[in-house]
Amino acid sequence: MDKAPAPLVKTYDEDRVIKTVSPCLIHVHKEELMGEIDLDQLRQAVQFSPDDDDARLALLEALIAVEAWQEADTVGTVLLDRDPLPVAAHGMLAMVYGKLERWAACVAQGQQASAHQPEDALACFNLGIALGHQGQYDEAIEAFDCALKTHDEWVEAHYNRGIALLARERRDDALEAFERATELCESYAEAHFGCGNVHALNALDSNSLLDYYELDCATTAYKRAIQHRPGYAAALYNMGMLYGRMGSDEGIRVWDQYLEASSDLPEEGTYRMRAQEYKRDLQDRLHRL
């Protein structure tokens, strides 16, 4: 739940300098897949009868359960030549393509899966994830709404719906979605981070004047995120930016925490350079006071 792929990770806004939230991974409900698996037997069955769709689907399901994504791709893609394609294959292929980050193919199969089984919350959720990666946020929101009709207390669905809503600049709705996720799971650090981002963007929107109520809400949300995920680099970075805008010496301490937390994170290299610059700038401003 706390890992996340691109594309929303590390989005950088030159005006606001706020790092944004990131989507969840494609979900696989393993408990709904088969129990004890004999992969060799299933492979032999497909090798013996390559046109047996039931055997191929059983192997595909087993490979998903053990997270053998490349082999699942090879086994499952053969089914695309079937006319008609077995209905059960759509959802499984969507999972495979999503795990391999082939988002266009994931969307295509996910749309077919949700069309055949509109009450399948998992299919709708995974479709929403893929659509978000494609930048199709309105369609992603609809997919998450579909998932939530069946499972209203699905935390990740509320969280990812919030990401899509924020991408469409529907901040009030995004905040409501993130807050719902924190209500369902208080320890969900990413959802607190999402709340912080909404408040931070609101705080920096007021004609270059800082909205201190929104700033307080933002820093409180970021602190909660860090409480549940110590060393949360993105939350520390954004807090450092806010304290810097406020000209608060608390920003020096936060920048030091960020630099320590990100020291072993290669993907934070560019942000670390900026953080060092912002820290020096804040120190200079405080020194002149």
C-alpha positions in Angstrom: 0.0 0.0 0.0 2.8 2.4 0.7 4.7 1.8 -2.5 3.8 3.7 -5.6 4.9 3.9 -9.2 5.1 6.9 -11.5 3.6 9.1 -13.1 2.3 11.4 -10.3 5.3 10.8 -8.1 7.7 13.8 -7.8 5.6 16.2 -9.8 7.2 19.6 -9.5 5.3 22.9 -9.8 7.7 25.8 -10.3 5.3 28.2 -8.8 4.1 26.2 -5.8 7.0 23.8 -5.3 4.7 21.1 -3.9 5.4 17.4 -4.4 2.2 15.6 -5.1 0.7 12.3 -4.0 1.2 9.1 -5.9 -1.2 6.3 -6.9 -1.3 2.8 -5.5 -0.2 -0.3 -7.4 -2.5 -2.5 -9.3 -4.2 -4.8 -6.8 -4.4 -8.6 -6.8 -6.7 -10.3 -4.3 -4.7 -13.5 -3.9 -7.2 -14.9 -1.5 -9.6 -15.0 -4.4 -7.1 -17.0 -6.5 -6.4 -20.6 -6.3 -5.0 -22.2 -3.1 -2.3 -24.9 -3.6 -0.6 -24.5 -7.0 1.2 -27.0 -9.0 2.8 -24.8 -11.7 4.6 -27.6 -13.4 1.4 -29.6 -13.9 -0.4 -26.6 -15.3 2.5 -25.8 -17.6 2.5 -29.3 -18.9 -1.3 -29.2 -19.5 -0.9 -26.0 -21.7 2.1 -27.5 -23.5 0.1 -30.7 -24.2 -3.0 -28.7 -25.3 -2.0 -25.2 -26.3 -5.6 -24.5 -27.6 -7.2 -25.5 -24.4 -8.4 -22.1 -23.0 -9.4 -23.5 -19.7 -5.9 -24.9 -19.1 -4.3 -21.6 -20.2 -6.6 -19.6 -18.0 -5.8 -21.8 -15.0 -2.0 -21.4 -15.7 -2.5 -17.6 -16.1 -4.3 -17.4 -12.8 -1.6 -19.4 -11.1 1.2 -17.3 -12.5 -0.6 -14.1 -11.2 -0.9 -15.7 -7.8 2.9 -16.2 -7.6 3.6 -12.8 -9.3 5.4 -14.3 -12.3 4.4 -11.4 -14.4 6.6 -11.9 -17.5 5.6 -15.5 -17.9 2.0 -14.5 -17.2 2.3 -12.0 -20.1 3.6 -14.7 -22.4 0.9 -17.2 -21.5 -2.0 -14.7 -21.4 -1.2 -12.7 -24.5 -1.9 -15.8 -26.6 -5.5 -15.5 -25.6 -5.8 -12.2 -27.4 -6.0 -14.2 -30.7 -9.1 -16.0 -29.5 -12.4 -15.0 -30.9 -14.2 -14.4 -28.7 -11.6 -13.8 -25.9 -12.7 -15.7 -22.7 -14.4 -13.2 -20.4 -12.3 -14.2 -17.4 -9.1 -13.3 -19.3 -9.8 -9.5 -19.4 -9.5 -8.9 -15.7 -6.4 -11.1 -15.4 -4.7 -9.6 -18.4 -5.4 -6.1 -17.0 -3.6 -7.1 -13.7 -0.6 -8.4 -15.7 -0.3 -5.4 -18.0 -0.7 -3.1 -15.0 2.1 -4.8 -13.1 4.3 -4.5 -16.2 3.2 -0.8 -16.4 1.8 -1.3 -19.9 -1.0 1.2 -19.1 -2.7 1.5 -22.5 -3.1 -2.3 -22.7 -4.2 -2.4 -19.1 -6.9 0.2 -19.8 -8.1 -1.7 -22.8 -8.5 -5.0 -20.9 -9.8 -3.3 -17.8 -12.5 -1.6 -19.7 -13.6 -4.9 -21.1 -13.5 -6.5 -17.7 -15.6 -3.8 -16.1 -18.0 -3.9 -19.0 -18.6 -7.6 -18.6 -18.7 -7.4 -14.8 -19.6 -3.9 -13.7 -20.0 -4.9 -10.1 -16.4 -6.3 -9.9 -14.8 -3.7 -7.6 -11.3 -5.0 -8.2 -11.7 -4.7 -12.0 -13.0 -1.1 -11.6 -10.2 -0.2 -9.1 -7.5 -1.5 -11.4 -9.1 0.3 -14.3 -9.0 3.5 -12.3 -5.3 3.1 -11.5 -4.5 2.5 -15.2 -6.6 5.5 -16.4 -4.8 7.7 -13.8 -1.5 6.7 -15.2 -2.8 7.6 -18.7 -3.9 11.0 -17.5 -7.5 10.2 -18.0 -8.6 11.5 -14.6 -12.3 12.0 -15.2 -12.6 8.4 -16.4 -10.5 7.3 -13.4 -12.8 9.0 -11.0 -15.8 7.2 -12.6 -13.9 3.9 -12.2 -13.2 4.5 -8.5 -16.8 5.5 -8.0 -17.8 2.2 -9.5 -15.5 0.3 -7.1 -16.8 2.2 -4.1 -20.4 1.4 -4.9 -19.6 -2.2 -4.0 -17.0 -1.5 -1.3 -17.6 1.9 0.3 -14.9 1.3 2.9 -12.1 0.5 0.4 -9.4 2.8 1.7 -7.1 2.8 -1.4 -10.1 3.5 -3.6 -10.9 6.7 -1.7 -7.2 7.6 -1.7 -6.7 7.1 -5.4 -10.0 8.9 -6.2 -8.6 11.8 -4.2 -5.4 11.8 -6.4 -7.6 11.9 -9.6 -9.8 14.7 -8.2 -6.8 16.7 -7.2 -5.3 16.3 -10.7 -8.5 17.8 -12.0 -8.2 20.7 -9.5 -11.3 19.6 -7.6 -9.7 20.3 -4.3 -12.7 20.3 -2.0 -13.7 16.9 -3.4 -10.1 15.6 -3.2 -9.8 16.7 0.4 -13.0 14.9 1.2 -11.7 11.7 -0.4 -8.4 11.9 1.4 -10.1 12.6 4.7 -12.4 9.6 4.2 -9.3 7.4 3.7 -7.8 8.7 7.0 -11.1 8.0 8.8 -11.0 4.4 7.6 -7.3 4.0 8.3 -5.8 6.6 10.6 -2.3 5.2 9.9 -2.5 5.8 6.1 0.4 8.2 5.8 -0.1 8.9 2.1 -3.7 10.0 2.7 -2.6 12.5 5.4 0.0 13.7 2.9 -2.7 14.2 0.3 -4.7 16.3 2.8 -1.6 18.3 3.4 -1.1 19.0 -0.3 -4.7 20.2 -0.7 -4.3 22.6 2.2 -0.9 23.7 1.0 -2.1 24.5 -2.5 -5.0 26.4 -1.1 -2.6 28.4 1.2 -0.4 29.4 -1.7 -3.3 30.4 -3.9 -4.4 33.7 -2.3 -2.9 36.3 -4.6 0.6 35.7 -3.3 -0.7 36.2 0.3 -0.4 33.3 2.6 -3.5 31.8 4.1 -2.3 30.9 7.6 -5.3 28.8 8.5 -4.6 26.6 5.4 -0.9 26.6 6.2 -1.6 25.3 9.7 -3.9 22.6 8.4 -1.2 21.6 5.9 1.6 21.4 8.4 -0.7 19.4 10.8 -1.5 16.9 8.0 2.2 16.6 7.0 3.1 16.0 10.7 0.5 13.2 10.9 1.9 11.7 7.7 5.4 11.7 9.2 4.1 10.3 12.5 2.8 7.3 10.7 5.7 7.0 8.3 8.8 8.3 9.9 11.3 9.9 7.5 8.6 10.5 4.9 10.8 12.5 2.5 8.0 14.1 0.4 6.1 15.3 3.5 9.3 16.8 5.0 10.1 18.5 1.8 6.7 20.1 1.5 6.8 21.2 5.1 10.2 22.7 4.5 8.8 24.7 1.6 5.8 26.0 3.7 8.0 27.0 6.7 10.3 28.7 4.2 7.4 30.7 2.7 6.4 31.7 6.3 10.0 32.7 7.1 10.0 30.4 10.1 13.2 29.2 11.7 11.3 25.8 12.1 12.1 25.4 8.4 15.8 24.9 9.2 15.1 21.9 11.4 12.7 20.5 8.9 15.2 20.9 6.0 17.8 19.1 8.1 15.3 16.2 8.7 14.6 16.0 5.0 18.2 15.9 4.0 18.9 13.1 6.5 15.8 11.2 5.5 16.6 11.4 1.8 20.3 10.8 2.0 20.0 7.2 0.8 17.3 7.9 -1.8 18.8 8.4 -5.3 15.5 9.5 -6.7 15.6 12.5 -4.4 18.8 13.9 -5.9 17.3 16.9 -7.6 15.1 17.7 -4.6 18.1 17.5 -2.2 19.9 20.1 -4.2 16.9 22.4 -4.1 16.4 21.7 -0.4 20.0 22.8 0.3 19.4 26.0 -1.6 16.2 26.7 0.1 17.8 26.1 3.5 20.6 28.5 2.8 18.1 31.1 1.5 16.1 30.8 4.7 19.2 31.0 6.9 20.2 34.2 5.0 16.7 35.8 5.5 16.6 34.9 9.2 20.1 36.3 9.7 19.0 39.6 8.2 16.2 39.9 10.7 
